[in-house]
């Protein structure tokens, strides 16, 4: 079992299906047999998706649990004089890999092909898995073996990475309640079980309330200002559901990205924007999908959990082993950033209010929530004489992907090749060696090292929205290959990159917004962290790093979507092939830091809400109502609004069911680090393979094999500049 997987700190990570450590080897006869008998546990690199049914998943997860229990029992029986690294710590790392693999695949299916059968199985399995994981760290005999082995003299002779792993296992057991008495251990397991059930219900409510609303518009005048691409897509969506005809079209608006949110930015009809905003506000709010009670109970249980484990707050429990180190330090970071950003934020909001007043020809002292992004976009277009919609014809999805791949192939000395794919039982012939995928639009790629020729890993891309797929964008590691040994390279890794980008229309391919492009580059930063991992311990591989370091590679990657040399790799007209005009690139660059304080404050407000709830829920939220308490907390840091929106915590899966509980600050924390690191690329060349090699070797490949601060210093030659981001944005000299 990987140290991260020991409950309690990372129980949410299990919910996300973050899997590490499985063997990822080529297909063999044994592997093929495993596909037939237990396909979720197959050692083949590429899963046979058609075999991964919910019913089979239920069987295979439980089979994996039984196998893990057998392996754990062997460790429990080791005597102190028999103990060594391999039979205690390596065996512990490996013990539950099958469980993690099978449940990770179940989580993937639920996130990209949601169904009632998957939900039913997950509702049964998740509490069982939480208790199984908790039972390991509550096992007194196992803890005694690990504690005794960790204190043995031979530990000092181990490599630094192995010593780090030993200490991480010990810390994880301690922080998970291994030293609690029997009564407290039992209570802890009850808490974990209830939390897992609540988090699963929270996710269901978010997805179901998102899918519950749609609006069929039959009057085109209500959509004035919307782009032709959006209109074509909305008309096609309507026809697909039986609304409208070619002669009398209708347009379908949903809460799936980017439908309703694009209306908020671009539609000139206020009533239309208002209706979409009100619909978005129902996600996680209206019965039967109201998440307020779930949020309250989650906070109550997390506080009790922290108290049981000897911490003042859940934030302190969560951050004890992260870069921030404590809730107070993370809170201080958030508060310091908010104070630094506030003067510029106030000036930006005043400018926006003045602009809206001029547009409405009356004094406006508070914004309507459905007009903020609309007028901000209008103001930016007026200031720069530029509409980012003009970028779409130059940002065709395949061109963007190919350009992105070329950038990082050059920087990291790798080759990325697209693989042929097929969907099982579709009645079509497929190429020999093709990789099975779960939907026709899913793509697969293989990554090879140019110097050694080694197959570093493979990944899937699932880029466009559908009703059975959760919102947002993410990378999910599916397996980390066994580390290099006996002169052979590590076995290949496997991962998924999922997003909800602007899809193709009836008469054009997928033409991406700049936000779409930023999103795919951001997620590809996570993917490179995963694919280029090369560590002595599989538990240290790829993105299995401290949570406030994990967003560094992704935040860093966004820079290439703003730099001319990065843009020119992918931006050419999808019809003519002409490169994007230089003046458009120049205007885009100027637009990058339009109202930067507003963007900063928006993210900092979420981080503040997350941290306060996980540190001071009883004082600042209990009994007040989630929406009212959120408003009271954040009012000094927000623009004046005529109508107060519901609390984002009603649908923020990041902090309730995901891995960002008491950790949302990580985005801004990592953004500061990324802004600082990019100064080296700017100085030495953003496409300079020498800098890319150093970044790959010192950051990406090393994962969590050393403390993040050490990796950072190895690459930059110094500690981080805490003001790097504000300086880049022009908010601080």
N, C-alpha and C positions, 0 to 999 in steps of 0.2 A: 504493500500500500504506500502510495506517495504520501509524504508528510503533509502536503497541503490538503489531502482528502480527509484527514482525520477531523471529524466533527469536534469543536463546534464552529470554529472560526469560518470555515469555508463550506458550511452546509449549503449556502446559496450557490456556490460554484457548481456543486453537484446538480442542482436544479437546472443549471444552464447547460449541462452536458459537456463540460470542459474535461476532456479525456486526455491522459498522457500515459505513455509507457507501454502501449501494446506493441507486440512484434508486428512489423510491417514487412512481410517477406513475399516473394513471388509465389504464385500458385503451385501447389504440389498435390499429389494424390491424397495425402492426409488432409490438406486444406480443403480440397474439393469434397471429401467425405464430411468434414466439419460443416461445410456450407449446407449440405443436405440435412444433417442431424441437428446442428446448432448454428445456423447461419449468422446469428448475432455474435458468435464467439469465434468465427473463422479467422485464421491467421493470414489469409490472403490479403494483399494490400487493398484491393478494391472490393467493397461489399457487393453482394448480389442483391440489389435493392428489391427485386421482385419476390425474393424469399423472406424479406423482412416485414412480415405481417405483425400486427399488434399481438395476435394470439401467440405467435412464435416468440415474440419478444418477451412475453410474460413467462413462457417456459424457460427461455435462455437466461433471463436475468436471475431467475430463481436457481437455475443450475449453476450459474456463475457464483452466486452467494454460497452455495454448498461447497463448491470447489475452494473458495476463499477461506471458508471456515476450516477446511482440512489443512490448508497451508498455514493458517494462523496457529492451529493446534500444534503443528510441528515446531514452531518457534517457541510456543509456551513451554515445551518439554526440554528445551536446551538448558543444560547445566552451566553455571558460570565458567567452569574450566573448559567447556566445549565451545564457548561462544567465540565467534569471530565476525568480521564484517559481513562476509558472504551469507552465513547461515542465520544471522540476526537482521542486519539492516538491509542488505540486498534482498533477502527473502521477504522482509516486511514491505519493501518497495514494490515487489512483484506480486504480492499476495492477492490483491483485489483488482488487478488489471482487467480481468474478465468482466467483473461487475461494472467497472467504469466504462469499458468498451460497449457492453450491451446497453447500459442505460444511456450512454452518450448517443448511440444510434437511435434509441427510442425518442430522446429529446430532439434529435434532428428531424425525425419524422413528424413529431408534433409541431415543430416550428415551420416546416415547409409544406406539409401535407396533413394538416389538422383534420381529424375526423372524430366522430363519437366513439368509435371503437378504440382509437388510440387514447382518448381521454379516459375512457373507462378503465383501461389497463393501467394507465399512469396513476390514476386515483388510488388504485390498489397498491401499486408498486412503490410509489414515492415514500409513503410513511414506513413501509417495510425497509426500504433502503436506508432511510435516515436512522432507524433504530439499529440496523446492522452496523452502520458506520459508527454510531455512538457506542455500541456495545464493545467495539474494539478498544477504544480509548478508556472505557470503564472497566476493562478486564485487568484486575489487580495482578494476576500471575504474569500476563504478558508485559505489563508495565514494569514489573520487577525484573524480568529478563532484560528488557531494553535499558532500564536505568542502570542495572549492574554492568551490562556490556558497555554502555557509554562511559562509565567510570574506569574501564580497564586500561592498563598502560598501553596496550597496542593501538588504541585510538590515536595517540599522539604520533604514531608512525604513519598514519594514513595520509593521503594527498589532501591538500587544502579543500578540494571540492567534497571529498568524502567526509572530512571532519565537519565541514559546514552542514552536510546532510545529517550527520549524527546529531548535531546540536539542534537542527530544525525539527527532527523527530521528537527529541526530548521536549523542546519548547511546545510543540503541538500537543503532545500528551498532557503536559502541565496545563496549558491554556484550555484544554478540553475537559478538564475536571478529573484527571486520573487520580489525584490525591484526595478527592472528596470521599466522604463516608457513603455507605450503601444507600442510606435514605436520600441523600442529596443527589447521588448518581441516578437513582430511580426518577427523581423529580426532573433532572436534566433531560433524561430520555423522553419523558412525557412532553416537555417543552419542545424538544426537537421534532417529535412526531406531530404535534399540533402546528408548529411553524411550517412544516413541509406541506401539510394539508392546506393551510391558509394561503401560502404562496401560490400553490397550484390553482386555487379558486380565484385568487386575484388575477392571474394571467387569463383565465377563462373569461372573467368578467370584462377585462379590457378588450379581448378579441371579440367577444360576443356583442358588446355594446358598440364596437367599431363597425361590425357588420350589420347591426340592427337598423341602421339609418341609411336611407337613400332618397334622392329627390330627382324626379323626372321633370325636367324643364321643357315645356313645349313652346314657349315664347322666346325667340332668339334675342329680343330686346333686353331681356333680363340678364343676358350674358355679355353685354356690351363691354368691350375692352379685352376680352379673352382672346388668346392667340388662335390662329387657324389650327395649329397642331393640337392644342387643348380641345378645341371644338370638335375636330375630327375624331379624336380619341373618345370624347364623351358621347358622340353620336354612335360610334361603333359599339361602345359599352352598352348604350341603350338598346340598340338593335339586337345585340347578343342576348338581352333579357326580354325581348319581345315588345319593346317600346319603339314607336316611330317607324317611318318608312323612308325610302329615298325621296318621295314627293313631299311627305310631311314629317321631317326629321324631329327627333326628340334628343335631349342631351341628359345623360345620367351623371349626377354628382354623388360621390360616396365619400366616406371618411378614410378610405384607403389612400395612401400616398400615391401621387401628389395632388389628388383631385380637389378636395375642398380647400386645402391650404393654398393652392395656387389661386383659387378664387379670391381668397383674402388679400392676396398681393395685387391682383391685376384687374378685377372686375370693377367697372365704373359705377355699377348700380349698388347703392348702399344697402338696399333691402336684401339683395342677394348675398352680399357679404355678411350681413347681420344674421341671416338664416343659417349660413354655413358656420359662423362662429358659435352660434347657439347650439348647433348640432355637435360640433367638436367638444363643446363644454359638457355634453351629456356622457362622454366616455368615462366609465367608472363612477358615474354620479347618480343616474336615474335607476329606480327599481326596474327589473330585478338584478341589476348589475352594479348596485351601489357598493363601492369599496370602502366607505368611511369606517364602518365597523371593523372590517378586516385590518385596516391600517392601525386603528386604535389597539386592537388585540395584539398585533405584531409588535408594536412598540412596548406594550406592557410585558409581553413574554421576553422580548430581547433585554429589557431592563432586568427582569428577574434572572435571566440567564447570566448576565454580567455579574450581578450581585452574588449568585451562587459560586461563580468562578473567581471571586475576589477582586473584581474591578468596579470602579465607581460608575462606569457607564458602558453601554454597548460600544460606543466609539472607542473607548480605551481598550476594550477587549479586542476589537477589530484591528486597531492600528498599532497594537503593541509590537508587531514584527514588521511593520511597514516603514517607509522612509520617514513619515511624519512622526511616528513613535508614540503619539498620544492624541486624544481628542482635543486637548487644550492647544497643542501645537498646530493641529490642522485648523482649529477655529481661529487661532491667531493669524494664520496665513490668510484665511478668507477675509477676516475683518480688516487686516492691513491692506489687502488688495482693494477692498470696497472703499476704504477711506481714500486711498490714492486715486481711485477712478472717479470718485463722486463729483469733484468739481467739473471735470470734463463731461460727465454724464449729465449734470444739471444744465450745462451750457448747450449740450446737444438737444435735450428735451425742450429747452426754451426756444431754440431755433426751430424745432419741429412744430411747436405750438404756434409760433408766429407765422409759420408757413401755412398751417391749417387755417389760421384766422384769416389770412389773405385769401385763401382759396374759397372760404365760406363767406367772406365779406362780413364777418362779425368776430368779436373777441371770443376766443376759445381758451378756456383755462383748464380743461380736462379732456382727455382723448376718449373716444369710444374704442373699446377693445377690438372691434372689427375694422377699424380704420388705421391703426398704427402702422402696420406693414405696408398698407396701400399708399398712405401719404409719404412714408419714408422712401418708398420706391419712386414715387413721383418727384420728390425733392432731389433724389440722387440723379434721376434722368435729367432734370432741369439743370442741375449744377454741372454735370459732366457731358450733357448732350449725348447721352448714350443709354441704350436699352439693352440689358443683358440678354434679352430674347434674340437679339441679332447674332448671338454666339451660336445658337443651336445648329444652324446649317453647317457650321464648321466643327461641330462636336458630335459626329455620328459615333454611335457606341463602339462599333468594331474598330474604328480609327483610334478612338480614345484608348481602348484596351491595348491595341498594338503599339501605340506610342508609349503608353505607360510601361509595357513590358520591355520595350527597347531601352528606356531610361535605366531601369534597374538591372537589366542584363549587362549593360555596359558598366554600370557602377560596381556591381558585385561579381563580375566575371563569371556569369552563369548563362545558360541557355534555357529558355522556356518554350516548350513546343506544345501546341494544341493536339489533343488526342481524339481519334474518332470515337463517337459515342452511339449508343442505341438504347431504346426503351424496350424492355422484354415484352414479348407477346403482342407487338404492334403489327405483326404481319409483314414486316419489311425485312429485306436482306440487310446485313450489316457487315462492315469490313472485319477481316480477321484481326484479332487483337484489339477490337473496339472495347471501350469501357462502358459498362451499364450505368445508366443514370435514372433518376426517378421521374423526370419530366423531359419532354423533347427539347425544351429551351435550355436545359442545364448543359454546361460545357465542362470539359476536363482538360487539365494541363499537367505536364511533367516538367520538373526542374532538374537540370544537370549541371554539375560543376565543370567549367571549361578546363581547368588545370588537370583534374584527375579523371574526368569523365564519369564520375559517380552519380548515380540517381539520388538526388538529395530528397526529393519528395514529389508528391502530386497534390493537386487541389481541384475542387469543383467550383464553378461559378454559377449561381442562381440569382439573376439580377433584377427580375421584374415582378411587379405585384400580382397577387391573385388572392382570392378570398380565403383559401386554406392556408395562407402563409402569414406569419406575424409581421408586423410593421417594423420599420427601422432597417438598419444594416449592421452586420456583425461577421466576425470570423470565428468559426468553431473548429478547434483542433480535434480531429477524430482519432489520430494515433501518432505517437512519437516513436520512431524506429529505435531499436536497440542500439546503444552507443558503439562507436568504433572499437574494435579489439582485434588482436592478432594481425595487425597490419592491414586490416580490411576497414573500409569506411563504414559509418553508421548505416543502418538500414533506413529506407526512405520513410518520410513522414507523410501524413495525409490530413487534409483539412478542407473545410467548406468556407467560401466567401459568399455571403448572401446579402442582397440589397433589394430596394424597391425603387428602381430608377424609372425615368420617364420611358414608357414603352413605345413601340412602333405605332404608326397610324395606318390608315387604310391605303395611303398613297406615298408613304415615306418610311424609311427605317427609323430606328430609335434615335432620336436627336436629343442630346442631353443638355440640361441646364448646367450652368457653371457649378451650382450646388451639387448636382449629380456627379460631375467630374471630381469635385473635391471629395465627395463621399467615397467614390471608388478608389481614389488615390489613398485616402485615409485608411480604408480597410486593407488595402494592399500593403500598407506599412505593417499591420498586424500579420499579414500573410508572410511577408519576408522574415519577420521575427520568428515565425513558426517554421518555415521551410529551411532557413539557414542555421537553425539550431544544431550545435555540434558540441555536446558536453559529455563529461565523464559519467555523470549520473543522468538517467533519463528524466528523473524528477526535476532536474534543473533546466530542461530543454525548452527552447522557444520562448513563448509568452508566459511561462509559468513563473513570472517574476513578481516582486512586490507590486500590489495593485496600483500604487501611486507612481510606478515606473512603467506600467504596461502600456500607457497611452503615448509614451515618448515616440516610438517609431511611427505610429499613425499620425500624430500631430505634425511630426517632421515632414512626412510625405506630402502634406497639403501644400507646402511651399512651392513644389514644382508646377502646380496648376496656376500659379501667379507669375512665374518667371518666364520671360520671353523664350529662353532656350528650352525650357520644359514644354511650353505651349506649342512651339513649332514642331514638336515630335508627333503631335496628334491632330492639330487644328487645321483642317483643310475642307473645302466645300464638298459636301457629300455627292453633289452632281457633277461639278466641273473639276474637282481635284485641286482647285486653286488654294494656295495657302492663305491663312487668315491675314487680312490687312494689318500692317504695322500700327496704324492709328487706333485700331480696335484693341490691340494688345496693350497699347499705351494707356488708353482710357480704362481698360480693365484694371491695370496696375494702380491707377489713381483711385479707382472705386474700392480697392481692397480695404482701405482703412477709413471708409466713409462711416461715420458714427461708430468708431471702435469701442468707445466707452459704453455705448448701449449694448453691444454684443457681450462685452466683458461682464457688465452688471447683470445681464440676464442669466448668464451661467453662474455667476457668483451667488445670485439669489437662490438658485436651486441648491447650490452647495451649502449655503447658510441654512436653508430649510432642513435639508437632510441632516446636517450636523446638530442643529438645535433639537430636532426631534429625537435624535439618538443620544443626546446628552441631557436635555432638560425638558423632556416630554411632560412630566408630571407638573412642572411649574408653569410652562408656557402653552400647553395644549389641552391638558386634561379638563374635560367638562366644558370647553369653550366652543366646540364644533370645529371641525378641521378647516373649513373655509375661512371662518372668522379668525381663528388663531393664526392661520397663514397670512391673512391680510394684516393683522396687527403686527406680526413679526417683520414683514417685508415692506410695509408702507413707506418707511423712510428711504428705501432704496429703489423705489419704483416710480415711474412716471404717474402723474395724477390721472386717474381713470374715472369715467362717469359710472361705469358698472364694474364691479369687482369679479374677476374670473374665479372659477372653482380652484381649489388647491391642486397643483400639478401632481401632488402625491397620490391623488386618486387613481392615476393611471401611469405613474412613473415606475415601470417594471424594473428599471435599473436598481432602485433602492428598496423595493419590497420583495421581489422575487429573484432579482438578479444579484450580481456580485458587488454592487456599488452602495450597499447599506453602510452609512457613515463613511462613504468613500467617494461621493460625487465630486468632492474637491479635487480628486485625482486628475480630472480633465484639465483644470486650470494649472495645477501643479506641474503636470507633464508639459503643458503648453509653454510654460516658462522655460523648462529645460530644453524643449524643442527649439524655441526661438534662439536660445543661447547656442545650441549645437549648430544650428544652421549658419551662424556667423562664420564658422570654419569653412563650410561649403562655399559661402559667398566669397570668402577671402581667397580660397584656393581653387575654386571652380565648381559649379553645381553639378557638372557632368564629369568631374575629375575622377578617374578610376583609382587613383592613389588614395584620395580621401574616402572613396567608397570602400576600398579594401580595408582601410583602417576602421571605418565604422562597422563593416561586417565583422571584422576580427575582434574588435574590442567591445562591441555592444550586441549586435544581432546574434552572433554565433554562440556567445557565452551565456545567454539566458540568465539563470539565477545562480550560476556557479560561483559568484562572488558578490559581495554587497553592491547595490546599485551605485553608491557614491564612489566606490573604487573603480567600477567600470567607466563611470563618467570621467573621472580624473585621468584614467588611462587614455581616453580618446581626446579630451580637451586640454590635458596638461594642467588643469586647475579646477577649483570648485565652481559651481554654477554662479552666474550673475543673477541675483534675484530680480533685478529690474530689466532683464533682457526683453521681455515681452512688451512692457510699457514703453521702452525706448524704441522698439521696432514699430509700435503703433503711433509714435509721436506724442505720447501722453506724458513722457518724462524725459528730461535732457539726458 
